[in-house]
C-alpha cells in the first residue's frame, strides 16, 4: 500500500511534467505542486477513461493507457492554469 502510493506520486509527478510539456501555449505559470496534483489526477482519471472505453491492458507496457494519462494530465494542467489565473506576461495599459 505505501509502495503503491510512492509509485503513484513519482509517476504522477513525471506525468504531470509531461502533461505540462504537451499542453498548448505557455503553461509554466502554475506552481510545481499543482503540476504534480494534475499528474496524479491525470493518471487516475486517464486510467478510468481508458477502462470506460474498453481498455483492459496488455501483457507488456500499455502505451495507449499512458498516452491517455498524459493527455488527461495536459488537460488538467490547462484547466489549472486557467482557474488559478496566474499570468506571467506583462500587460500594457492604454
Backbone as XML, in Angstrom:
<?xml version="1.0"?>
<chain id="A" units="angstrom">
  <residue number="1" name="UNK">
    <atom name="N" x="0.827" y="-1.190" z="0.000"/>
    <atom name="CA" x="0.000" y="0.000" z="0.000"/>
    <atom name="C" x="0.872" y="1.254" z="0.000"/>
  </residue>
  <residue number="2" name="UNK">
    <atom name="N" x="1.873" y="1.344" z="0.858"/>
    <atom name="CA" x="2.752" y="2.507" z="0.913"/>
    <atom name="C" x="3.588" y="2.600" z="-0.363"/>
  </residue>
  <residue number="3" name="UNK">
    <atom name="N" x="4.040" y="1.455" z="-0.863"/>
    <atom name="CA" x="4.827" y="1.441" z="-2.091"/>
    <atom name="C" x="3.974" y="1.913" z="-3.263"/>
  </residue>
  <residue number="4" name="UNK">
    <atom name="N" x="2.722" y="1.484" z="-3.314"/>
    <atom name="CA" x="1.821" y="1.932" z="-4.379"/>
    <atom name="C" x="1.628" y="3.441" z="-4.337"/>
  </residue>
  <residue number="5" name="UNK">
    <atom name="N" x="1.512" y="4.002" z="-3.161"/>
    <atom name="CA" x="1.346" y="5.445" z="-3.011"/>
    <atom name="C" x="2.593" y="6.190" z="-3.474"/>
  </residue>
  <residue number="6" name="UNK">
    <atom name="N" x="3.754" y="5.682" z="-3.123"/>
    <atom name="CA" x="5.008" y="6.319" z="-3.542"/>
    <atom name="C" x="5.160" y="6.244" z="-5.060"/>
  </residue>
  <residue number="7" name="UNK">
    <atom name="N" x="4.851" y="5.093" z="-5.640"/>
    <atom name="CA" x="4.928" y="4.940" z="-7.095"/>
    <atom name="C" x="3.942" y="5.883" z="-7.772"/>
  </residue>
  <residue number="8" name="UNK">
    <atom name="N" x="2.741" y="6.014" z="-7.232"/>
    <atom name="CA" x="1.742" y="6.922" z="-7.793"/>
    <atom name="C" x="2.220" y="8.365" z="-7.743"/>
  </residue>
  <residue number="9" name="UNK">
    <atom name="N" x="2.859" y="8.768" z="-6.644"/>
    <atom name="CA" x="3.372" y="10.131" z="-6.534"/>
    <atom name="C" x="4.496" y="10.392" z="-7.535"/>
  </residue>
  <residue number="10" name="UNK">
    <atom name="N" x="5.405" y="9.436" z="-7.670"/>
    <atom name="CA" x="6.528" y="9.606" z="-8.601"/>
    <atom name="C" x="6.027" y="9.621" z="-10.045"/>
  </residue>
  <residue number="11" name="UNK">
    <atom name="N" x="5.190" y="8.662" z="-10.391"/>
    <atom name="CA" x="4.650" y="8.600" z="-11.750"/>
    <atom name="C" x="3.768" y="9.812" z="-12.015"/>
  </residue>
  <residue number="12" name="UNK">
    <atom name="N" x="2.994" y="10.227" z="-11.026"/>
    <atom name="CA" x="2.152" y="11.416" z="-11.183"/>
    <atom name="C" x="2.972" y="12.665" z="-11.431"/>
  </residue>
  <residue number="13" name="UNK">
    <atom name="N" x="4.082" y="12.798" z="-10.754"/>
    <atom name="CA" x="4.963" y="13.954" z="-10.972"/>
    <atom name="C" x="5.527" y="13.935" z="-12.387"/>
  </residue>
  <residue number="14" name="UNK">
    <atom name="N" x="5.973" y="12.776" z="-12.830"/>
    <atom name="CA" x="6.531" y="12.661" z="-14.180"/>
    <atom name="C" x="5.442" y="12.914" z="-15.228"/>
  </residue>
  <residue number="15" name="UNK">
    <atom name="N" x="4.279" y="12.316" z="-15.036"/>
    <atom name="CA" x="3.178" y="12.503" z="-15.977"/>
    <atom name="C" x="2.708" y="13.958" z="-15.965"/>
  </residue>
  <residue number="16" name="UNK">
    <atom name="N" x="2.691" y="14.582" z="-14.794"/>
    <atom name="CA" x="2.316" y="15.987" z="-14.717"/>
    <atom name="C" x="3.267" y="16.869" z="-15.505"/>
  </residue>
  <residue number="17" name="UNK">
    <atom name="N" x="4.562" y="16.606" z="-15.383"/>
    <atom name="CA" x="5.541" y="17.372" z="-16.153"/>
    <atom name="C" x="5.417" y="17.095" z="-17.645"/>
  </residue>
  <residue number="18" name="UNK">
    <atom name="N" x="5.148" y="15.845" z="-18.018"/>
    <atom name="CA" x="4.910" y="15.532" z="-19.425"/>
    <atom name="C" x="3.630" y="16.206" z="-19.917"/>
  </residue>
  <residue number="19" name="UNK">
    <atom name="N" x="2.619" y="16.219" z="-19.059"/>
    <atom name="CA" x="1.376" y="16.908" z="-19.417"/>
    <atom name="C" x="1.590" y="18.391" z="-19.603"/>
  </residue>
  <residue number="20" name="UNK">
    <atom name="N" x="2.477" y="18.969" z="-18.797"/>
    <atom name="CA" x="2.799" y="20.394" z="-18.938"/>
    <atom name="C" x="3.507" y="20.652" z="-20.264"/>
  </residue>
  <residue number="21" name="UNK">
    <atom name="N" x="4.350" y="19.709" z="-20.693"/>
    <atom name="CA" x="5.023" y="19.857" z="-21.970"/>
    <atom name="C" x="4.066" y="19.713" z="-23.146"/>
  </residue>
  <residue number="22" name="UNK">
    <atom name="N" x="3.075" y="18.827" z="-23.005"/>
    <atom name="CA" x="2.129" y="18.576" z="-24.080"/>
    <atom name="C" x="1.073" y="19.684" z="-24.161"/>
  </residue>
  <residue number="23" name="UNK">
    <atom name="N" x="0.789" y="20.359" z="-23.049"/>
    <atom name="CA" x="-0.246" y="21.398" z="-23.017"/>
    <atom name="C" x="0.117" y="22.524" z="-23.983"/>
  </residue>
  <residue number="24" name="UNK">
    <atom name="N" x="-0.876" y="23.020" z="-24.719"/>
    <atom name="CA" x="-0.595" y="24.082" z="-25.685"/>
    <atom name="C" x="-0.303" y="25.411" z="-25.001"/>
  </residue>
  <residue number="25" name="UNK">
    <atom name="N" x="0.538" y="26.218" z="-25.625"/>
    <atom name="CA" x="0.813" y="27.556" z="-25.111"/>
    <atom name="C" x="1.794" y="27.551" z="-23.956"/>
  </residue>
  <residue number="26" name="UNK">
    <atom name="N" x="1.879" y="28.700" z="-23.281"/>
    <atom name="CA" x="2.793" y="28.871" z="-22.153"/>
    <atom name="C" x="2.058" y="28.533" z="-20.866"/>
  </residue>
  <residue number="27" name="UNK">
    <atom name="N" x="2.262" y="27.333" z="-20.371"/>
    <atom name="CA" x="1.561" y="26.883" z="-19.170"/>
    <atom name="C" x="2.517" y="26.773" z="-17.994"/>
  </residue>
  <residue number="28" name="UNK">
    <atom name="N" x="3.599" y="27.532" z="-18.013"/>
    <atom name="CA" x="4.568" y="27.490" z="-16.930"/>
    <atom name="C" x="4.169" y="28.377" z="-15.765"/>
  </residue>
  <residue number="29" name="UNK">
    <atom name="N" x="2.949" y="28.874" z="-15.761"/>
    <atom name="CA" x="2.554" y="29.821" z="-14.728"/>
    <atom name="C" x="1.809" y="29.163" z="-13.568"/>
  </residue>
  <residue number="30" name="UNK">
    <atom name="N" x="1.880" y="27.850" z="-13.442"/>
    <atom name="CA" x="1.282" y="27.196" z="-12.281"/>
    <atom name="C" x="2.406" y="26.595" z="-11.446"/>
  </residue>
  <residue number="31" name="UNK">
    <atom name="N" x="2.210" y="26.541" z="-10.130"/>
    <atom name="CA" x="3.277" y="26.009" z="-9.267"/>
    <atom name="C" x="3.504" y="24.515" z="-9.487"/>
  </residue>
  <residue number="32" name="UNK">
    <atom name="N" x="4.669" y="24.057" z="-9.096"/>
    <atom name="CA" x="5.056" y="22.662" z="-9.312"/>
    <atom name="C" x="4.154" y="21.704" z="-8.537"/>
  </residue>
  <residue number="33" name="UNK">
    <atom name="N" x="3.704" y="22.091" z="-7.337"/>
    <atom name="CA" x="2.835" y="21.195" z="-6.564"/>
    <atom name="C" x="1.502" y="20.996" z="-7.283"/>
  </residue>
  <residue number="34" name="UNK">
    <atom name="N" x="1.030" y="22.031" z="-7.972"/>
    <atom name="CA" x="-0.222" y="21.897" z="-8.718"/>
    <atom name="C" x="-0.013" y="21.039" z="-9.960"/>
  </residue>
  <residue number="35" name="UNK">
    <atom name="N" x="1.165" y="21.139" z="-10.552"/>
    <atom name="CA" x="1.504" y="20.282" z="-11.690"/>
    <atom name="C" x="1.528" y="18.820" z="-11.267"/>
  </residue>
  <residue number="36" name="UNK">
    <atom name="N" x="2.100" y="18.542" z="-10.086"/>
    <atom name="CA" x="2.138" y="17.170" z="-9.583"/>
    <atom name="C" x="0.730" y="16.663" z="-9.302"/>
  </residue>
  <residue number="37" name="UNK">
    <atom name="N" x="-0.115" y="17.512" z="-8.704"/>
    <atom name="CA" x="-1.506" y="17.112" z="-8.468"/>
    <atom name="C" x="-2.237" y="16.835" z="-9.781"/>
  </residue>
  <residue number="38" name="UNK">
    <atom name="N" x="-1.976" y="17.655" z="-10.791"/>
    <atom name="CA" x="-2.581" y="17.422" z="-12.103"/>
    <atom name="C" x="-2.085" y="16.097" z="-12.687"/>
  </residue>
  <residue number="39" name="UNK">
    <atom name="N" x="-0.825" y="15.766" z="-12.452"/>
    <atom name="CA" x="-0.282" y="14.497" z="-12.930"/>
    <atom name="C" x="-0.920" y="13.305" z="-12.252"/>
  </residue>
  <residue number="40" name="UNK">
    <atom name="N" x="-1.062" y="13.391" z="-10.943"/>
    <atom name="CA" x="-1.706" y="12.292" z="-10.202"/>
    <atom name="C" x="-3.166" y="12.163" z="-10.626"/>
  </residue>
  <residue number="41" name="UNK">
    <atom name="N" x="-3.841" y="13.299" z="-10.718"/>
    <atom name="CA" x="-5.239" y="13.280" z="-11.181"/>
    <atom name="C" x="-5.347" y="12.773" z="-12.607"/>
  </residue>
  <residue number="42" name="UNK">
    <atom name="N" x="-4.374" y="13.148" z="-13.441"/>
    <atom name="CA" x="-4.382" y="12.684" z="-14.827"/>
    <atom name="C" x="-4.191" y="11.187" z="-14.939"/>
  </residue>
  <residue number="43" name="UNK">
    <atom name="N" x="-3.323" y="10.638" z="-14.089"/>
    <atom name="CA" x="-3.123" y="9.180" z="-14.093"/>
    <atom name="C" x="-4.408" y="8.474" z="-13.672"/>
  </residue>
  <residue number="44" name="UNK">
    <atom name="N" x="-4.990" y="8.917" z="-12.581"/>
    <atom name="CA" x="-6.211" y="8.268" z="-12.087"/>
    <atom name="C" x="-7.375" y="8.433" z="-13.058"/>
  </residue>
  <residue number="45" name="UNK">
    <atom name="N" x="-7.587" y="9.667" z="-13.507"/>
    <atom name="CA" x="-8.698" y="9.936" z="-14.430"/>
    <atom name="C" x="-8.453" y="9.294" z="-15.787"/>
  </residue>
  <residue number="46" name="UNK">
    <atom name="N" x="-7.201" y="9.311" z="-16.252"/>
    <atom name="CA" x="-6.865" y="8.681" z="-17.530"/>
    <atom name="C" x="-7.093" y="7.179" z="-17.508"/>
  </residue>
  <residue number="47" name="UNK">
    <atom name="N" x="-6.709" y="6.532" z="-16.419"/>
    <atom name="CA" x="-6.958" y="5.092" z="-16.296"/>
    <atom name="C" x="-8.450" y="4.796" z="-16.289"/>
  </residue>
  <residue number="48" name="UNK">
    <atom name="N" x="-9.211" y="5.647" z="-15.610"/>
    <atom name="CA" x="-10.664" y="5.455" z="-15.555"/>
    <atom name="C" x="-11.282" y="5.638" z="-16.936"/>
  </residue>
  <residue number="49" name="UNK">
    <atom name="N" x="-10.882" y="6.684" z="-17.651"/>
    <atom name="CA" x="-11.393" y="6.918" z="-19.009"/>
    <atom name="C" x="-11.008" y="5.766" z="-19.926"/>
  </residue>
  <residue number="50" name="UNK">
    <atom name="N" x="-9.786" y="5.305" z="-19.793"/>
    <atom name="CA" x="-9.303" y="4.179" z="-20.596"/>
    <atom name="C" x="-10.161" y="2.944" z="-20.365"/>
  </residue>
  <residue number="51" name="UNK">
    <atom name="N" x="-10.488" y="2.672" z="-19.113"/>
    <atom name="CA" x="-11.301" y="1.492" z="-18.822"/>
    <atom name="C" x="-12.745" y="1.679" z="-19.275"/>
  </residue>
  <residue number="52" name="UNK">
    <atom name="N" x="-13.235" y="2.914" z="-19.290"/>
    <atom name="CA" x="-14.593" y="3.160" z="-19.779"/>
    <atom name="C" x="-14.746" y="2.813" z="-21.253"/>
  </residue>
  <residue number="53" name="UNK">
    <atom name="N" x="-13.700" y="3.023" z="-22.030"/>
    <atom name="CA" x="-13.737" y="2.735" z="-23.450"/>
    <atom name="C" x="-13.280" y="1.319" z="-23.775"/>
  </residue>
  <residue number="54" name="UNK">
    <atom name="N" x="-13.257" y="0.467" z="-22.779"/>
    <atom name="CA" x="-12.990" y="-0.946" z="-23.007"/>
    <atom name="C" x="-11.540" y="-1.354" z="-22.918"/>
  </residue>
  <residue number="55" name="UNK">
    <atom name="N" x="-10.675" y="-0.467" z="-22.480"/>
    <atom name="CA" x="-9.267" y="-0.828" z="-22.335"/>
    <atom name="C" x="-9.088" y="-1.786" z="-21.175"/>
  </residue>
  <residue number="56" name="UNK">
    <atom name="N" x="-8.454" y="-2.906" z="-21.451"/>
    <atom name="CA" x="-8.250" y="-3.895" z="-20.396"/>
    <atom name="C" x="-6.775" y="-4.197" z="-20.168"/>
  </residue>
  <residue number="57" name="UNK">
    <atom name="N" x="-5.914" y="-3.370" z="-20.754"/>
    <atom name="CA" x="-4.487" y="-3.577" z="-20.553"/>
    <atom name="C" x="-3.915" y="-4.560" z="-21.550"/>
  </residue>
  <residue number="58" name="UNK">
    <atom name="N" x="-2.625" y="-4.699" z="-21.498"/>
    <atom name="CA" x="-1.932" y="-5.655" z="-22.352"/>
    <atom name="C" x="-0.860" y="-6.344" z="-21.519"/>
  </residue>
  <residue number="59" name="UNK">
    <atom name="N" x="-0.226" y="-7.320" z="-22.126"/>
    <atom name="CA" x="0.776" y="-8.075" z="-21.378"/>
    <atom name="C" x="2.048" y="-7.280" z="-21.153"/>
  </residue>
  <residue number="60" name="UNK">
    <atom name="N" x="2.358" y="-6.351" z="-22.026"/>
    <atom name="CA" x="3.549" y="-5.517" z="-21.871"/>
    <atom name="C" x="3.155" y="-4.152" z="-21.324"/>
  </residue>
  <residue number="61" name="UNK">
    <atom name="N" x="3.900" y="-3.162" z="-21.747"/>
    <atom name="CA" x="3.573" y="-1.789" z="-21.369"/>
    <atom name="C" x="2.378" y="-1.357" z="-22.205"/>
  </residue>
  <residue number="62" name="UNK">
    <atom name="N" x="1.364" y="-0.864" z="-21.545"/>
    <atom name="CA" x="0.153" y="-0.447" z="-22.244"/>
    <atom name="C" x="0.296" y="1.022" z="-22.641"/>
  </residue>
  <residue number="63" name="UNK">
    <atom name="N" x="0.817" y="1.251" z="-23.851"/>
    <atom name="CA" x="1.133" y="2.602" z="-24.296"/>
    <atom name="C" x="-0.104" y="3.468" z="-24.447"/>
  </residue>
  <residue number="64" name="UNK">
    <atom name="N" x="-1.208" y="2.877" z="-24.858"/>
    <atom name="CA" x="-2.436" y="3.659" z="-25.036"/>
    <atom name="C" x="-2.898" y="4.227" z="-23.695"/>
  </residue>
  <residue number="65" name="UNK">
    <atom name="N" x="-2.813" y="3.438" z="-22.653"/>
    <atom name="CA" x="-3.208" y="3.911" z="-21.325"/>
    <atom name="C" x="-2.321" y="5.072" z="-20.878"/>
  </residue>
  <residue number="66" name="UNK">
    <atom name="N" x="-1.018" y="4.969" z="-21.146"/>
    <atom name="CA" x="-0.114" y="6.052" z="-20.761"/>
    <atom name="C" x="-0.350" y="7.311" z="-21.591"/>
  </residue>
  <residue number="67" name="UNK">
    <atom name="N" x="-0.651" y="7.146" z="-22.869"/>
    <atom name="CA" x="-0.954" y="8.311" z="-23.713"/>
    <atom name="C" x="-2.218" y="9.000" z="-23.230"/>
  </residue>
  <residue number="68" name="UNK">
    <atom name="N" x="-3.229" y="8.211" z="-22.874"/>
    <atom name="CA" x="-4.459" y="8.794" z="-22.325"/>
    <atom name="C" x="-4.158" y="9.519" z="-21.018"/>
  </residue>
  <residue number="69" name="UNK">
    <atom name="N" x="-3.308" y="8.954" z="-20.164"/>
    <atom name="CA" x="-2.950" y="9.596" z="-18.898"/>
    <atom name="C" x="-2.206" y="10.907" z="-19.132"/>
  </residue>
  <residue number="70" name="UNK">
    <atom name="N" x="-1.293" y="10.945" z="-20.096"/>
    <atom name="CA" x="-0.549" y="12.170" z="-20.392"/>
    <atom name="C" x="-1.470" y="13.236" z="-20.957"/>
  </residue>
  <residue number="71" name="UNK">
    <atom name="N" x="-2.348" y="12.857" z="-21.875"/>
    <atom name="CA" x="-3.278" y="13.833" z="-22.445"/>
    <atom name="C" x="-4.260" y="14.352" z="-21.399"/>
  </residue>
  <residue number="72" name="UNK">
    <atom name="N" x="-4.704" y="13.476" z="-20.512"/>
    <atom name="CA" x="-5.591" y="13.909" z="-19.437"/>
    <atom name="C" x="-4.867" y="14.862" z="-18.501"/>
  </residue>
  <residue number="73" name="UNK">
    <atom name="N" x="-3.616" y="14.584" z="-18.222"/>
    <atom name="CA" x="-2.816" y="15.498" z="-17.396"/>
    <atom name="C" x="-2.641" y="16.844" z="-18.082"/>
  </residue>
  <residue number="74" name="UNK">
    <atom name="N" x="-2.436" y="16.827" z="-19.398"/>
    <atom name="CA" x="-2.300" y="18.080" z="-20.134"/>
    <atom name="C" x="-3.570" y="18.908" z="-20.029"/>
  </residue>
  <residue number="75" name="UNK">
    <atom name="N" x="-4.712" y="18.251" z="-20.135"/>
    <atom name="CA" x="-5.982" y="18.961" z="-19.992"/>
    <atom name="C" x="-6.115" y="19.525" z="-18.581"/>
  </residue>
  <residue number="76" name="UNK">
    <atom name="N" x="-5.739" y="18.750" z="-17.580"/>
    <atom name="CA" x="-5.814" y="19.238" z="-16.202"/>
    <atom name="C" x="-4.853" y="20.398" z="-15.958"/>
  </residue>
  <residue number="77" name="UNK">
    <atom name="N" x="-3.676" y="20.371" z="-16.605"/>
    <atom name="CA" x="-2.733" y="21.491" z="-16.479"/>
    <atom name="C" x="-3.339" y="22.757" z="-17.090"/>
  </residue>
  <residue number="78" name="UNK">
    <atom name="N" x="-3.973" y="22.617" z="-18.246"/>
    <atom name="CA" x="-4.615" y="23.775" z="-18.888"/>
    <atom name="C" x="-5.738" y="24.309" z="-18.011"/>
  </residue>
  <residue number="79" name="UNK">
    <atom name="N" x="-6.539" y="23.421" z="-17.452"/>
    <atom name="CA" x="-7.637" y="23.844" z="-16.570"/>
    <atom name="C" x="-7.085" y="24.531" z="-15.332"/>
  </residue>
  <residue number="80" name="UNK">
    <atom name="N" x="-6.059" y="23.946" z="-14.726"/>
    <atom name="CA" x="-5.468" y="24.538" z="-13.525"/>
    <atom name="C" x="-4.866" y="25.904" z="-13.826"/>
  </residue>
  <residue number="81" name="UNK">
    <atom name="N" x="-4.233" y="26.037" z="-14.978"/>
    <atom name="CA" x="-3.648" y="27.316" z="-15.365"/>
    <atom name="C" x="-4.732" y="28.363" z="-15.581"/>
  </residue>
  <residue number="82" name="UNK">
    <atom name="N" x="-5.833" y="27.960" z="-16.167"/>
    <atom name="CA" x="-6.939" y="28.882" z="-16.411"/>
    <atom name="C" x="-7.622" y="29.278" z="-15.109"/>
  </residue>
  <residue number="83" name="UNK">
    <atom name="N" x="-7.843" y="28.320" z="-14.241"/>
    <atom name="CA" x="-8.554" y="28.586" z="-12.989"/>
    <atom name="C" x="-7.720" y="29.428" z="-12.025"/>
  </residue>
  <residue number="84" name="UNK">
    <atom name="N" x="-6.427" y="29.129" z="-11.929"/>
    <atom name="CA" x="-5.603" y="29.892" z="-11.000"/>
    <atom name="C" x="-5.386" y="31.311" z="-11.482"/>
  </residue>
  <residue number="85" name="UNK">
    <atom name="N" x="-5.414" y="31.527" z="-12.781"/>
    <atom name="CA" x="-5.348" y="32.869" z="-13.336"/>
    <atom name="C" x="-4.033" y="33.580" z="-13.132"/>
  </residue>
  <residue number="86" name="UNK">
    <atom name="N" x="-2.984" y="32.842" z="-12.825"/>
    <atom name="CA" x="-1.671" y="33.476" z="-12.669"/>
    <atom name="C" x="-1.134" y="33.805" z="-14.047"/>
  </residue>
  <residue number="87" name="UNK">
    <atom name="N" x="-0.746" y="35.035" z="-14.227"/>
    <atom name="CA" x="-0.266" y="35.490" z="-15.521"/>
    <atom name="C" x="1.161" y="35.994" z="-15.372"/>
  </residue>
  <residue number="88" name="UNK">
    <atom name="N" x="2.066" y="35.439" z="-16.151"/>
    <atom name="CA" x="3.465" y="35.866" z="-16.080"/>
    <atom name="C" x="3.792" y="36.915" z="-17.124"/>
  </residue>
  <residue number="89" name="UNK">
    <atom name="N" x="2.894" y="37.156" z="-18.045"/>
    <atom name="CA" x="3.142" y="38.139" z="-19.092"/>
    <atom name="C" x="2.932" y="39.553" z="-18.584"/>
  </residue>
  <residue number="90" name="UNK">
    <atom name="N" x="3.448" y="40.511" z="-19.336"/>
    <atom name="CA" x="3.269" y="41.914" z="-18.961"/>
    <atom name="C" x="2.038" y="42.458" z="-19.641"/>
  </residue>
  <residue number="91" name="UNK">
    <atom name="N" x="1.384" y="43.357" z="-18.983"/>
    <atom name="CA" x="0.186" y="43.980" z="-19.532"/>
    <atom name="C" x="0.523" y="45.403" z="-19.969"/>
  </residue>
  <residue number="92" name="UNK">
    <atom name="N" x="-0.055" y="45.801" z="-21.052"/>
    <atom name="CA" x="0.130" y="47.156" z="-21.500"/>
    <atom name="C" x="-1.143" y="47.933" z="-21.237"/>
  </residue>
  <residue number="93" name="UNK">
    <atom name="N" x="-0.983" y="49.123" z="-20.727"/>
    <atom name="CA" x="-2.137" y="49.964" z="-20.446"/>
    <atom name="C" x="-2.338" y="50.949" z="-21.581"/>
  </residue>
  <residue number="94" name="UNK">
    <atom name="N" x="-3.551" y="51.173" z="-21.901"/>
    <atom name="CA" x="-3.864" y="52.119" z="-22.971"/>
    <atom name="C" x="-4.378" y="53.411" z="-22.374"/>
  </residue>
</chain>
